[in-house]
Amino acid sequence: MSKETITNIKIEKASTSKINEVDFSNLAFGNVFTDHMFVCDYENGAWQEPQITPYQKISLDPSARVFHYGQAVFEGMKAYKDEQDDIWLFRPKENFERINKSAARLAMPEFPEDFFFEGLNTLLKLEKDWIKKGFGNSLYIRPFVIATESGVSASPANKYKFMIICSPAQSYYGGEVRVKIADHYSRAASGGFGFAKAAGNYAGQFYPTSIANKEGFQQIIWTDANTHEYLEEAGTMNIFFRIGDKLITCPISDRILDGVTRKSVIAMAKDLDIDVDIRPIKVTEVIEAANNGSLKEIFGSGTAAVINPIAGFGFKGDTWELPKIENSFASKIKQAIMDIQYNISEDKFGWRVKV
Amino acid sequence: MSKETITNIKIEKASTSKINEVDFSNLAFGNVFTDHMFVCDYENGAWQEPQITPYQKISLDPSARVFHYGQAVFEGMKAYKDEQDDIWLFRPKENFERINKSAARLAMPEFPEDFFFEGLNTLLKLEKDWIKKGFGNSLYIRPFVIATESGVSASPANKYKFMIICSPAQSYYGGEVRVKIADHYSRAASGGFGFAKAAGNYAGQFYPTSIANKEGFQQIIWTDANTHEYLEEAGTMNIFFRIGDKLITCPISDRILDGVTRKSVIAMAKDLDIDVDIRPIKVTEVIEAANNGSLKEIFGSGTAAVINPIAGFGFKGDTWELPKIENSFASKIKQAIMDIQYNISEDKFGWRVKV
């Protein structure tokens, strides 16, 4: 990062590393964590001395706000290692800015930019051996903030903990993904906080998703809570539709996450001379396009998989299968974005940032 | 409780009590906790041996689901001591059933009834000195369940912790309460989980409430997220309007908490020969009634205060003051419910349950 070091991070190194116990060729997402973590506490109206410590459990009063009122926000980002052993981040400032937008909507204090980037860079340098070379390998980074103050009064806490934990990740093929388009349950309200990466946006999706799973769908595409007529997002992914040669995605709103990968997909698609239309998209339009053969692709975008192609979808009991096509927009855009992430191609957008 | 003891609660008593350090005449809500807590862990598909231990911190992996995805539900209930030193609960089965409804909506396992009531009763008997006699004094009881499994995969956890913690409470007058009727921000989506006492329903209210606070309002009355035309609930209270001699409250829905106090207010009002109308109620109807003088009372209902009278309200920049009236519905209903809670009056509803 270009900023000067103005903080003083206290570092306590782990006495031994767990790295040799980890099978890097067989990683489940987000299950194994590296040797260290970054921690910074907020109290008395200010963020206190940031620390890097061995990865360890945290101890909280049972009445801590996060357990009762969901005052918690997070981010998801990745670090990549190129063939020269250099480590890269992808648009990290977007994540930094978004965690503070999420925090503000939940009445939580913003985290300082210098603390964020120095903490992140120092931690990544310490964990560099956990980032494996090879296209698809990465280190998943989870910054998060939780309300730690004791007491069950339903009001914003005065104490918080900002942490960064890291988990090695590999590229994997999760099988064909079919999605259910929501016709009853909803993810977010207008005027709510669906745009935020807030803890409260996730647990509510688990039960509707478990119903969809039993019906043979892996995920849900959420629709607007009012009419269920408009396609919004998939809960952990933004969603794109290719009708003919046009790529369509809905505009962001207070119900929809402003995805970093979503933005990157839009920019990259335009750069690849793909016609991108950002506008509300109706369920009926997608069904009609599926019926007349003009629906070529659906895919989700997110940090975990970059782009996740959808093989079929269901709505109100009916199902549609998508054609298998060569040279899909999904594969072209994914490749181009990953080439930037892994320092394989030139980065004319300035997205890649060296650690 | 009438159920037979079929569980075996392991009890570890605190070596010393904190009770003499507590000023029971000067209690802030939910800040001081008793000497013990009830804990039961869920793993391997089953609730494990329930325990009562000294009140203490809990230790969790930083990747525990509750910190990231808000998979957490809770209840609020109270225990009361009568003049004969007997301890009473108020409609506890309602809380038991509701925590399991909340849990089901968040894809969490249901908690067994016998564990719940034996845990609660055993804990309350152990903490009986913390429940002070005197009208208005009580022990606030907070059962809650949190997802404790490690790993940041956005899916339901396989490990949970059910706990009950208790905090002594006293009757207090929090000053006149004025409420802002929401015209932009929202609490819950249709098809969401607003009806559940889920962690994710609370933190999202803090920021809009902080704006309302600056405008001179203590709380918000939430309206429907779609049109902001219909009055719904106040976030920690259900809401009642008296127009002329009719008491009006909106029906429950998937956006609105099925409050135990709400139900009790409705039943008690009918018993007091008050005409109760359960129907959608428009903001415009309340404003019109305020303007023509027929709006006599607004009050909230909830476990904390039973009934909380509202002195005035604001909507889109305008404000209205309510008349100060004698023999209000609020005070009559509150007195009648509290007389049952404190074993002062006959309980023809069968609401009072002895510990």
Interface residues (C-beta under 8 A of the other chain):
Chain A: A28 F29 G30 N31 F33 M37 Y55 K57 I58 S59 L60 D61 P62 S63 V66 F67 H68 Y69 G70 Q71 A72 F74 A104 R105 L106 A107 Y140 R142 F144 I146 A147 S150 G151 V152 S153 A154 S155 P156 M163 I165 S167 A182 H184 Y185 S186 R187 A188 A189 S190 G191 G192 F193 A198 A199 G200 N201 Y202 A203 G204 Q205 F206 Y207 T209 S210 A225 N226 H228 G235 T236
Chain B: A28 F29 G30 N31 F33 M37 Y55 K57 I58 S59 L60 D61 P62 S63 V66 F67 H68 Y69 G70 Q71 A72 F74 A104 R105 L106 A107 Y140 R142 F144 I146 A147 S150 G151 V152 S153 A154 S155 P156 M163 I165 S167 A182 H184 Y185 S186 R187 A188 A189 S190 G191 G192 F193 A198 A199 G200 N201 Y202 A203 G204 Q205 F206 Y207 T209 S210 A225 N226 H228 G235 T236
